Amino acid sequence: MIQKKICMLGSFSVGKTSLVRRYIDSLFSDKYHTTVGVKVDKKNVSVGETDVMMMLWDLAGEDEFCKINPSYLRGSAGYLLVVDGTRPATLEKAIEVQTKATAQLGDIPFIMVLNKCDLEDEWAINQNTVDNLIEQGWCVIKSSAKSGENVEKMFHDLAEKMLAVTP
């Protein structure tokens, strides 16, 4: 079995913890709990013939008062960059966080997750910005921790991307 460390990155309250809860326990709660520091969970998945233990590091959200601790990123094989589709500032912050993560980790696999697609009629993000990121080679998946839409897919797709670059 191969072990891979994955970090959940993004602003506060974008749904990082809810996505992990949905993925690990198939649960969703409307109650908001701020992550302090980091919470680590794990889940075994199969990608083709390969068994992968996903070590999920749910990091506290980044904002103007709280920055990601670079030591939490060390050893990451990939990350999910989570954006709240109803809050445009979280997309801007995600782009900043991706730049910092690349500076710290190099060019490792990541997926930008446009979360809260169950509220897509309330989305306020700039689709042109998202389209430009896709044109630059970013992988973007719409998801919902509440409905479970694409949650399994985003983790599985990231596992595939990480295995593709495993030496």
Secondary structure, DSSP 8 states (H G I E B T S, - for coil): -EEEEEEEEEBTTSSHHHHHHHHHHS---S------SEEEEEEEEEETTEEEEEEEEEE--B-SS----HHHHTT-SEEEEEEETT-HHHHHHHHHHHHHHHHHH-S--EEEEEE-GGGGGG--S-HHHHHHHHHTT--EEE--TTT-TTHHHHHHHHHHHHHHT--
